[in-house]
């Protein structure tokens, strides 16, 4: 494989797996079924907006896949100035990612309003299912951070089309500004991916441990805590970019803070299983694998939060391993657990809705 082909393969792998699969994998798919079911609603509050979100996602996916015909070699982060100078079809794939982001924003708005407005009588945030807490925190990240990367990608497209100088240093632009904008979204996006998987684990473990969840409030509030802190830590991706030492120290400290709500979840999951009557179903096995692999991903993150070690580990395969332990060992294993735990329920719900639509159509 040539260096150019490696860059193309790396870009397509990262873009498709992150933007088309992992980010919407649990929240958009299972969330649309589970949120109404868990809060006692017939459907999400804006079904037409939900449908629009789905079609925008489909169009964005098609645009990204069409870009396979003219592959991009910038890496999935589309870093400038190379993304401006590259002769490959950067505009096509960045526009596809922009559409996927728009779909994500609409989904997040739908979940937030649905949870606030359609909870069944007697239900409140004090007894909201933990999966809904996780999807609520995920939706907050979607709504607040995704517009930033959307605008950034539009600026990048305009820069390639019209030669504007937002990020090109040859025209007075700042490539580091692109990194700030990109990671302001993309690090919360990591928690966007993992929070929904954490919600799955919080629902699966009590069922197959045959015990109530340990520390309901701690797990619920830690989801919101992770969402809040996620907006404050993007700078740890840029310790080697020339930031001031003071800012690096602040970002390092804030990054360490993420470990607290995360560790709270892991402790409460283990406490839930303690002395439980554990049934090793397929969903439970995936959940146990999630805890083991995600813990490795989390502890390797501590090395990257520390300035002295991150300087040496930055842009090495240690980063790749840390990221994949979190995303594959975390989000993908959570998705597999959810598939085995809820698939039949979502299938029944989908079939029932299709029957209702068919009966309505026949009556008309």
C-alpha positions as CSV (number, residue, x, y, z in Angstrom):
1,X,0.0,0.0,0.0
2,X,1.4,3.4,-1.0
3,X,1.5,6.3,1.4
4,X,-1.3,8.0,-0.6
5,X,-3.5,4.9,-0.5
6,X,-2.9,4.6,3.3
7,X,-4.0,8.2,3.8
8,X,-7.2,7.6,1.7
9,X,-8.0,4.4,3.6
10,X,-7.4,6.0,6.9
11,X,-9.6,9.0,6.0
12,X,-12.5,6.9,4.7
13,X,-12.3,4.5,7.7
14,X,-12.4,7.3,10.2
15,X,-15.1,9.3,8.5
16,X,-17.5,6.4,8.0
17,X,-17.0,4.8,11.3
18,X,-17.3,8.0,13.4
19,X,-19.9,10.1,11.5
20,X,-22.0,7.3,9.9
21,X,-21.9,4.6,12.5
22,X,-20.6,5.3,16.1
23,X,-22.2,8.7,16.7
24,X,-25.8,7.7,15.6
25,X,-25.3,4.0,16.4
26,X,-27.1,3.9,19.7
27,X,-28.6,7.3,20.3
28,X,-30.4,7.8,17.0
29,X,-31.5,4.2,16.4
30,X,-32.4,2.9,19.8
31,X,-33.3,6.3,21.2
32,X,-36.1,6.8,18.8
33,X,-37.7,3.6,19.9
34,X,-36.8,3.6,23.6
35,X,-37.3,7.2,24.7
36,X,-41.1,7.2,24.0
37,X,-41.5,3.7,25.4
38,X,-39.6,4.5,28.6
39,X,-41.4,7.7,29.4
40,X,-44.9,6.4,28.4
41,X,-45.3,8.5,25.2
42,X,-46.8,7.3,21.9
43,X,-43.9,8.8,19.9
44,X,-41.4,11.6,20.0
45,X,-42.9,15.0,20.2
46,X,-41.9,16.1,16.7
47,X,-42.4,13.0,14.4
48,X,-42.1,15.1,11.2
49,X,-38.9,16.6,12.4
50,X,-37.7,13.1,13.2
51,X,-38.5,12.0,9.7
52,X,-36.7,15.0,8.3
53,X,-33.7,14.1,10.5
54,X,-33.7,10.5,9.1
55,X,-33.8,11.7,5.4
56,X,-31.0,14.2,6.0
57,X,-29.0,11.4,7.5
58,X,-29.6,9.2,4.5
59,X,-28.7,12.1,2.1
60,X,-25.5,12.8,4.1
61,X,-24.5,9.2,4.1
62,X,-25.0,8.9,0.3
63,X,-22.9,12.0,-0.2
64,X,-20.1,10.6,2.0
65,X,-20.2,7.3,0.2
66,X,-20.2,8.9,-3.2
67,X,-16.9,10.6,-2.1
68,X,-15.5,7.0,-2.3
69,X,-15.3,7.5,-6.0
70,X,-13.0,10.5,-5.5
71,X,-11.2,9.5,-2.3
72,X,-10.0,12.1,0.2
73,X,-6.6,11.8,1.8
74,X,-6.7,14.5,4.6
75,X,-7.5,12.2,7.5
76,X,-10.9,12.2,9.2
77,X,-10.1,15.4,11.1
78,X,-9.7,17.4,7.8
79,X,-6.8,19.4,9.3
80,X,-5.9,22.6,7.6
81,X,-3.8,23.8,5.7
82,X,-3.5,20.4,4.1
83,X,-7.3,20.1,3.6
84,X,-7.1,23.4,1.7
85,X,-4.1,22.3,-0.5
86,X,-5.2,18.7,-1.1
87,X,-6.1,18.0,-4.7
88,X,-8.7,15.4,-3.6
89,X,-12.5,15.9,-3.2
90,X,-12.5,17.4,0.3
91,X,-15.7,19.5,-0.4
92,X,-17.8,16.4,-1.1
93,X,-17.0,14.5,2.1
94,X,-17.1,17.6,4.3
95,X,-20.5,18.6,3.0
96,X,-21.7,15.0,3.7
97,X,-20.4,15.3,7.3
98,X,-22.2,18.7,7.5
99,X,-25.5,17.1,6.6
100,X,-24.9,14.3,9.1
101,X,-24.3,17.0,11.8
102,X,-27.6,18.7,10.9
103,X,-29.4,15.4,11.3
104,X,-27.8,14.9,14.7
105,X,-28.9,18.4,15.9
106,X,-32.6,17.7,14.9
107,X,-32.5,14.4,16.8
108,X,-31.1,16.0,19.9
109,X,-33.7,18.7,19.9
110,X,-36.4,16.1,19.5
111,X,-35.1,14.0,22.5
112,X,-34.8,17.0,24.8
113,X,-38.3,18.3,24.2
114,X,-39.8,14.8,24.2
115,X,-38.4,14.0,27.6
116,X,-39.4,17.4,29.0
117,X,-42.9,17.5,27.7
118,X,-44.2,13.9,27.2
119,X,-43.3,12.2,30.5
120,X,-46.2,10.1,31.8
121,X,-48.1,11.4,34.9
122,X,-46.2,10.7,38.0
123,X,-42.8,10.5,36.2
124,X,-40.2,13.1,36.7
125,X,-36.4,13.4,36.5
126,X,-36.2,11.7,39.9
127,X,-37.4,8.4,38.5
128,X,-36.5,8.8,34.8
129,X,-34.9,5.6,33.4
130,X,-31.1,5.8,33.3
131,X,-31.1,5.2,29.5
132,X,-33.2,8.3,29.2
133,X,-30.8,10.2,31.4
134,X,-27.9,9.2,29.1
135,X,-29.8,10.1,26.0
136,X,-30.8,13.4,27.5
137,X,-27.1,14.2,28.2
138,X,-26.2,13.0,24.7
139,X,-28.8,15.3,23.2
140,X,-27.4,18.3,25.1
141,X,-24.0,17.7,23.5
142,X,-25.6,17.2,20.1
143,X,-27.5,20.5,20.2
144,X,-24.7,22.6,21.7
145,X,-21.5,21.3,20.0
146,X,-22.5,20.1,16.6
147,X,-23.3,23.6,15.2
148,X,-19.6,24.5,15.8
149,X,-18.2,21.8,13.6
150,X,-21.0,22.4,11.0
151,X,-20.0,26.1,10.7
152,X,-16.3,25.1,10.7
153,X,-16.8,22.7,7.7
154,X,-18.8,25.4,5.8
155,X,-15.9,27.8,6.4
156,X,-13.5,25.1,5.0
157,X,-15.7,24.6,2.0
158,X,-15.9,28.4,1.3
159,X,-12.1,28.6,1.7
160,X,-11.6,25.9,-1.0
161,X,-14.2,27.4,-3.3
162,X,-13.5,31.1,-3.0
163,X,-10.0,31.3,-1.6
164,X,-11.0,33.0,1.6
165,X,-8.3,33.1,4.3
166,X,-9.9,31.7,7.4
167,X,-7.4,28.9,8.1
168,X,-4.7,29.3,5.4
169,X,-1.6,30.9,6.9
170,X,-0.5,32.1,3.4
171,X,-3.6,34.4,3.4
172,X,-3.4,35.5,7.0
173,X,-5.5,32.6,8.4
174,X,-4.8,30.5,11.4
175,X,-4.7,26.6,11.0
176,X,-4.8,26.3,14.8
177,X,-8.2,28.0,14.8
178,X,-9.5,25.1,12.8
179,X,-8.2,22.7,15.4
180,X,-9.9,24.6,18.2
181,X,-13.2,24.6,16.4
182,X,-12.9,21.0,15.3
183,X,-12.0,19.6,18.8
184,X,-14.6,21.8,20.5
185,X,-17.1,19.5,18.8
186,X,-15.1,16.3,18.4
187,X,-14.1,15.8,22.0
188,X,-17.7,16.2,23.3
189,X,-18.6,13.9,20.4
190,X,-16.5,11.2,22.1
191,X,-18.8,11.4,25.1
192,X,-21.8,11.7,22.8
193,X,-20.8,8.2,21.6
194,X,-20.0,6.7,24.9
195,X,-22.8,8.2,27.1
196,X,-25.5,6.3,25.2
197,X,-23.6,3.1,25.6
198,X,-23.3,3.8,29.3
199,X,-27.1,4.1,29.5
200,X,-27.4,0.7,27.9
201,X,-25.0,-0.8,30.5
202,X,-27.0,0.9,33.3
203,X,-30.2,-0.8,32.1
204,X,-28.7,-4.3,31.3
205,X,-26.7,-4.9,34.5
206,X,-29.6,-4.7,37.0
207,X,-31.8,-7.1,34.9
208,X,-29.2,-9.8,34.7
209,X,-27.8,-9.2,38.2
210,X,-31.4,-9.5,39.5
211,X,-30.9,-6.4,41.7
212,X,-31.9,-2.8,41.6
213,X,-29.3,-0.4,40.2
214,X,-26.9,0.8,42.9
215,X,-26.6,4.5,43.2
216,X,-29.3,5.7,40.8
217,X,-28.9,9.4,41.5
218,X,-25.1,9.2,41.2
219,X,-25.3,7.5,37.8
220,X,-27.9,9.9,36.6
221,X,-26.1,13.0,37.7
222,X,-22.8,11.7,36.5
223,X,-24.2,11.6,32.9
224,X,-25.0,15.3,33.1
225,X,-21.6,15.9,34.7
226,X,-19.8,14.2,31.9
227,X,-21.8,16.2,29.3
228,X,-20.9,19.5,31.1
229,X,-17.2,18.7,31.5
230,X,-16.9,17.5,27.9
231,X,-17.2,21.1,26.7
232,X,-14.2,22.2,28.7
233,X,-11.5,19.8,27.8
234,X,-11.0,20.1,24.0
235,X,-7.6,21.7,24.5
236,X,-5.9,18.5,25.6
237,X,-5.8,17.5,21.9
238,X,-3.6,20.5,21.4
239,X,-0.9,20.3,24.1
240,X,1.8,20.2,21.4
241,X,0.3,23.0,19.2
242,X,2.0,25.9,20.9
243,X,-0.6,26.9,23.5
244,X,0.5,28.8,26.5
245,X,1.7,26.7,29.5
246,X,-1.1,28.1,31.7
247,X,-3.8,27.0,29.3
248,X,-2.2,23.6,29.0
249,X,-2.3,23.2,32.8
250,X,-5.9,24.3,33.0
251,X,-7.0,21.8,30.2
252,X,-4.9,19.1,31.9
253,X,-6.7,19.6,35.2
254,X,-10.2,19.7,33.6
255,X,-9.4,16.5,31.7
256,X,-8.6,14.7,34.9
257,X,-12.0,15.8,36.3
258,X,-13.7,13.7,33.6
259,X,-12.4,10.6,35.4
260,X,-14.6,11.4,38.5
261,X,-18.1,11.0,37.0
262,X,-16.8,8.1,34.8
263,X,-15.4,6.3,37.8
264,X,-18.6,6.8,39.7
265,X,-20.4,4.9,37.0
266,X,-18.0,2.0,37.0
267,X,-18.1,1.7,40.8
268,X,-21.9,1.7,40.8
269,X,-22.0,-0.9,38.0
270,X,-19.7,-3.2,40.0
271,X,-21.7,-2.6,43.2
272,X,-24.9,-3.5,41.3
273,X,-23.4,-6.9,40.4
274,X,-22.0,-7.5,43.9
275,X,-23.8,-10.5,45.5
276,X,-26.3,-10.5,42.6
277,X,-27.7,-13.6,41.0
278,X,-25.8,-13.0,37.7
279,X,-27.1,-14.5,34.5
280,X,-24.5,-14.6,31.8
281,X,-26.8,-13.8,28.9
282,X,-25.3,-12.5,25.6
283,X,-26.3,-8.9,26.5
284,X,-24.7,-9.3,29.9
285,X,-21.5,-10.7,28.5
286,X,-21.2,-7.7,26.1
287,X,-21.9,-5.4,29.1
288,X,-19.1,-7.1,31.2
289,X,-16.7,-6.8,28.2
290,X,-17.7,-3.1,28.0
291,X,-16.7,-2.5,31.6
292,X,-13.4,-4.2,31.2
293,X,-12.4,-2.7,27.8
294,X,-13.7,0.8,28.6
295,X,-11.8,0.8,31.9
296,X,-8.6,0.2,29.9
297,X,-9.6,3.0,27.6
298,X,-10.2,5.3,30.5
299,X,-7.0,4.6,32.4
300,X,-4.9,5.1,29.3
301,X,-6.6,8.5,29.0
302,X,-4.9,9.5,32.2
303,X,-1.5,9.3,30.5
304,X,-2.8,11.7,27.9
305,X,-4.3,14.1,30.4
306,X,-0.8,14.5,32.0
307,X,1.3,17.1,30.1
308,X,4.6,15.3,30.8
309,X,3.5,12.1,29.2
310,X,1.2,13.4,26.5
311,X,4.1,15.4,24.8
312,X,5.7,12.0,24.1
313,X,2.6,10.0,23.3
314,X,0.8,12.6,21.1
315,X,0.2,11.4,17.6
316,X,1.5,7.9,18.3
317,X,-0.3,4.6,18.2
318,X,-0.9,4.8,21.9
319,X,-3.5,7.4,21.0
320,X,-5.0,5.1,18.4
321,X,-5.2,2.3,21.0
322,X,-6.7,4.5,23.6
323,X,-9.4,5.8,21.2
324,X,-10.3,2.3,20.0
325,X,-10.5,0.8,23.5
326,X,-13.0,3.6,24.2
327,X,-15.0,3.5,21.0
328,X,-15.0,-0.2,20.0
329,X,-14.6,-1.7,23.5
330,X,-17.1,0.9,24.7
331,X,-19.6,2.2,22.2
332,X,-19.6,-0.9,19.8
333,X,-19.9,-3.4,22.7
334,X,-22.7,-1.3,24.2
335,X,-24.4,-1.3,20.9
336,X,-24.1,-5.1,20.7
337,X,-25.5,-5.4,24.2
338,X,-28.4,-3.2,23.3
339,X,-29.1,-5.3,20.1
340,X,-29.4,-8.5,22.1
341,X,-31.3,-6.8,25.0
342,X,-33.9,-4.7,23.1
343,X,-34.0,-5.8,19.5
344,X,-37.2,-7.9,19.9
345,X,-38.9,-5.0,21.8
346,X,-38.0,-2.4,19.2
347,X,-39.0,-4.9,16.4
348,X,-42.4,-5.4,18.0
349,X,-42.9,-1.6,18.5
350,X,-41.9,-1.0,14.8
351,X,-44.2,-3.7,13.6
352,X,-47.1,-2.3,15.6
353,X,-46.6,1.2,14.2
354,X,-46.4,-0.1,10.7
355,X,-49.8,-1.9,11.3
356,X,-51.3,1.3,12.6
357,X,-50.1,3.2,9.6
358,X,-51.4,0.5,7.2
359,X,-54.8,0.5,8.9
360,X,-55.0,4.3,8.7
361,X,-54.1,4.2,5.0
362,X,-56.8,1.6,4.3
363,X,-59.4,3.6,6.2
364,X,-58.6,6.6,4.1
